[in-house]
Amino acid sequence: MKIAFVTNICTHYNAGTFELLARDYDMDYYFFSAGKEWYWQEKHGYRQGNFHSEYLPGFQIGQTRITLSLPWKLFQKGYDVYIKCINGRFALPVTYLVARMRRKPFILWTGVWTRLQTPMQKLIFPLTHYIYLHSDAIVVYGEHVKQYLTAEGVDPDRIFVAHHAVDNQFYSKPISESEKIALRKDLRVSPDQKVVLYLGRLEESKGVEYLLRAFAKLNHPEVVLVIAGTGGLRDELEGLSKKLNIWDKVRFTGYVSIESAPAYYSLASVYVLPSISVKTGKEPWGLVVNEAFNQGVPVVATDAVGAAAGGLIQNGVNGFIVAEQNSEELAASLNQLFDDPGLRQSFGENAGRTVAEWDYERNVTGYRQAIEYVLGHK
């Protein structure tokens, strides 16, 4: 049995999933993107792995990537199952159409859990909805996506949860004291100062403005806010930190590599993901939560974060879930954690135990279930 898996790029966080699937099935991966998605930090690059794959050449028309070789490749090898991510205005309908022309099962993979509100997404939603309803199975990031699709009329028996995961072994690796001391020195954070960390893109959807406003309300002068990442809002966010009179306690680091990220998490007392709903949707998951949990760091996230809606963050157990765009509630949660070091430690220990169960094997189980389902219903 041969399976074609079509998606945009192979990232550092899904290479492990692809390798495990290739261990179990005869998989060919086709990647169609140039790696310039608005939600992706291009400096992260893309990965190869222990699986057969091709990055297909293409060209751009507006925001649509055209890969003319894709339909031919999908036809020529006689695949028994086709799997396609939700991305790709060209690649998605082409893959779906090829599967239907060959009368083979089509599996959709998606993390979208709300209707997108951009003019283009509104225009093409009838097609998207059609694919939702007529896919033979759908693999989703978490229960929150399943609930959304069920509300859109999809049969829940055709939806399979592939719990979103990262390389737990990599992100949980011990960070030496010398590495922590060196990083503190680079960040100008003294040994007696605690760290609130945000690591990610500096764009509207991430809601970092609300984190800055919450930090300004913190009752703990010994806490420093580290904002690690790049994006179009950096200058604006730096200006806001000056306006809020917290500039001396905020550290903007710029880009942080994948390899360096675990050390940043190891310094943090709390990680915050303050994402908000925008026209392009809600945070599909937020794998930084998995990453932070692997270093035993509790997380405060908004209800616009998939990892919160999908069950990884358990409110009052391994972190707090707050309303989006609510700096007061975010500040209150941070103050509660710094008021009570024992609570913070308990949350961190629970975070480590929770994420240990969200691994690649559990992730791949959702795909296996979907594949076996469609093969059993041919």
N, C-alpha and C positions, 0 to 999 in steps of 0.2 A: 504494500500500500504506500502510495506516494502522496505527500501533502505539500502544497504551496502556501507559504506564509508571506504575505505582502504587508510591509509597514514602511514608515518613513526612514528611520535610521536605527542603528544598533547603539544604544546608549550604554554607559557603564552599569546602569542598574537593571537592564533587561537582558544583558548577555548571558547571565546565569540561567535565566528561564529558557532562553533559546537553546542553550547547551543541553539542558535536561530533556527538553522536548526532542532534540535531535538524537539523544540516547535511546529514546523509546520509539521513535518513528523515523521513517525515511523522509526527512524534511529538506526542502529547498527554500531558503529565505531570499526575498527580493526587496531591496531597499531602494526607494525612489527619490529620496530627498537630497538636497545639497547641504543639509544641516544648518539652514539659516532661519528656522522657525522663530517666531516672535517669543515663544515661551522657552527657548533653549539658549543656553550660554554657549556661543560658538567655540569659545576657547576650550570647552570641555572635550571637543572633538567627538569622534565616534569610534566604536570598537569593532574588532573582529573576535571570533571565538572558535571553539571546536565544533563547527558546523559548516555546512556548505551554504555559501551565500554569494550574492552579486549585488554590487551597487550599480544601478542602471543609469546610463547617461540620459540627460534630458535638458529641457529648456523651460524658461519661465514666461508665462503670459499673465501679467498682473500678479495675483497671488496664487496662481495655479501652476503646479509643476507638471509638465507634460513629458512622459517617458514612452516614446512611441514603440519601444521594443517590448514593453510589458505584455500587451495582449498576445503577441506571438509566442513569448516564452511560456505564458500560462496555457496556451493551446498545445504546444508542441510535445510536451512531456507526459501527457496523459494522466494528470493528477486525479486522485480519488477524492480529495477534500481540498477546499480553498478556505484559508483564514485571512481576514483582512481587518486592519485597524480602522477606526472611524475617520482618520485623517486622509486627505487627498481627494480633491474635487475631481481629478481625472482618474486616479488609481482606484478609488472606491467603486464608482459605477462600472469601470472596466472589469475589475475582478468579479464583481457580482454578475455582470452580464456574461462573462466567460463561463462561470460556474453554471448559470442557468442554461446557456446554449449547449453545454456538455452534459446537462442533467446530473450534476454532481453537487454534493452538499456544500453550502456556504455558511461559514461561521464568522460572525462579526465580533470584534474585540473593541470595547469602549469603556471610557471612564467618565463620559459626559452624564451629568445628573440633573440637568436643567435645560430648558429651551434656550438656545443662544439668540441674542437680540441684535446682532449686527444686521444691516440691510441685506447683505448677501446670504447670511444664514437663514433669515426669515424667508428669502426668496426660494432657497433650495430645501427648506424644511419638508415640504411634501415628499420629495425624493428620499430624504433621510428617513422620514417616518415610514415610507413604503419599505425601505430596506430593514428597518426595525421589525416590521410586521411579517416580512417574508423571509428573513434569515432562518436557516434551519436550526441554528442555535446562536446564542450570544454569550460571550465570555465578558465578565465585568469586574471592575476593580474591587467592588465591595457591595454590601447589602444596600447601601444608599442608591447605587446605580440600578440595582434590581428593582427597588421600590419605584424609582422614576419611570423605568421602562414599563413596569406593570401598569402604572397609571396612564401610560401612553397606549395601552391596549395590548402589550405583548404578553403572550402566555407565559406565566412564571415557570412552567415546567421546562421551557426552552432556554432559561437563563441560568448560567452557571458562574459561581463566584470564584475568581482566582485572586485570592487575598494578596494585595500588592506588597512586594517585598524588595529588599536590597540585599547586598552581600553582607550578611550579619557577621561573618567571620572577619571581614575587613574592617567594618565600622566599630566592632567591639574590641579591637586589638588594644592591649594596654599601651598607654602613653607614658613614657619615662618621665621622671621628675625633672631631669635636665631639659627635656623637650618643652615641658610646661614652663619652666623658668625662662627659657629662651623666648618662647612665644609671649609670655607676660612682658618681658623686656621690650620686644618689638612693638607690642600694643600699648606700652606705657601704662600697664596695670600693675599696681604694687601687690605684694603678697597678701596684704590685709584687705584688699578690695575683692568684692564678689562681682560676677559677670552675668548680665542678661545678654543673651546672644540672639541675633537674627542673622541667618546665613541664607542668601538667595538673591534673586534679581531685585533691582530697585525700580519697580514699575507700579503703575496704579493698582493693578489687581492684587498686589501683595500687601497693600494697606499699611505700609511702614509709617506713614504720617500719623496714624492712630497709635502706633507703638511709641513714637516720639512724644506725643501728647500725654500718653499714659505714664511714660517714664518721668515726665516733668512733675507728675503728681506723687511720685514715690516718696515714702517717708524715711528712706534709708540712704543717708549720704555716702555710705561705704560701697554703694553699688555703681558699677560702670556698665554702660550699654555699648556693646560691640556690634556694629552693623557691617557685615562682611558680604561683599558682592558688588556687582556693577549694574548699571542700567541708566536709562534716560532721565531718571528723577534725582540723581545724586546731588546735583547742584541745588535743586529745590529743597531737598531734605536737609542738606547742610545748612542752608539758609534758615530753615524752620528751627533747627536745633539752636542756632544763635538767637533767633527771635524768642525762643522759650527759655533762654538763659541756662541751657544745659550743655553747651558746646564743650565745656571743659571735662564733661563726664561721658561724652560720646566719642567713639573711635570708629571712623569710616576707614575700612581696610583696603577697599578695592577688591579686585578679583582674588578668590581663594580657589586653589586647584583641588581636584578630587582627592589627591593624595594627601593634602594638608588638612582636609576637613576634620578628620577624627581628633586631631590635636585641639582644634577650636572647640569642638563639643566637650572635650575633656576639661576645659577651663570653665565651662558654663555651670552656673547654679540653676539656671532656668533657660529653656529655649522658648522663643515666642514666634508663632506664625499667625500674623494678624490679617490674613487675606480677606478681601471683600468681593462681593458680587459685582461684576461688570458686564458689559454687553457681550463679551466673549465667553461669559459663563462664570461658574464657580471653580475654585481650586479642585481639579479632578481627584487628587489625593494629597500630595504634599509628602514626598518620600523623605524630606528632611526630618519629619517626625520619627520615622523608622531609624534614621541615622542617629538622631539625638538619643532616642531610647536605648540604642546599643551602647552608649557611653553612660547609661544610668542617669540621664538628665530628664527631669520632668518637663512637660510641655504645656504652655498655655496657648490655645488656638481658638479661632473664631468658629462659629457655626457655619461659615462658608467654606470650611476646609473638609475635603473628602475623608481624610483620616479621622476626623472628629465624627462626621456623619456616618462613616463606615465602621466604627466600632474599635479602632485601634486605640484612640484616646478615650479613656473611661473617666468621665467627670468625677472628681473627688477621689480617684483611685491612683491614677498615674499622671494626672494633670488636671487642668481646668478648661472647660469649654465656655466661651463668652460670646455675647452677641457681637456680630460684626459692626464695625464703625462706632464702637462704644468704648471710648478711651477710659471713661470712669470705671466701667466694669472690669476692664483689663487691668487698670491700676490697682483696683481692689484685690484682684486675684494675685497680682505680684506682691502687694504688701502682705497679704495673708501668708504667702510662702516664705517671705523674708522675716516676718514676725515669728514664725514657728519653724526653726531649723529641723526639728524632728519630723514635721509634716513633709518638708521638702525632701528629707532623706528617705522617708517612707515611700513617697511618690516615685523617687528615683529608682529605688529597689523594685517597686512594682513595674516600672517602665521596662527595666531589663528583663524581668520575667515575662512580661506581655509580649515583647518583640521577639523573644526566642521562639515563639510559636508561629510567627509570621515570617516564614522562611521560603526559599525557592521551592522546596518540595511541596509545601502547602499551596504555593502559587500555581505550580504546574498541575496539581490535582484538578483544578477547575478546568483547565484545557483538556486534560485526559477525559474528564466526565463529558465535556461537550463533544469531543471527537467520537467517543464510544456511543453517545446518544445519537448523533447523526448517522453513524454507520448502522446502528440498529433500526433506524427508521427510513432506510433507503427504499 
